[in-house]
Amino acid sequence: MTEQELKKLQWASRRGMLELDVVLLPYLQQHGSDFTPPEVIHYQQFLEETDPDLYAWIMGFETPKEEYAELVASIKQFVEQQIR
């Protein structure tokens, strides 16, 4: 991923909900440089979802859309590792 792409994703990861900011920005900082081009596109599409949906999926209140299940699982695993 180029520096420009990373900056765009960082900006898009800044959400209207602080709860998402404190999860998505650190996740992207740790994993973003390893994203393949298809994963960059997938993450961009993920960020097009609404904040309430993203929050509910990441917190486990709702089941994510099937196409985002693996990404949400990765984010949730990241959060759990940060808590320990």
Helices and strands as residue ranges (DSSP letters): H 3-13, H 18-31, G 32-34, H 37-47, H 51-59, G 66-68, H 69-83
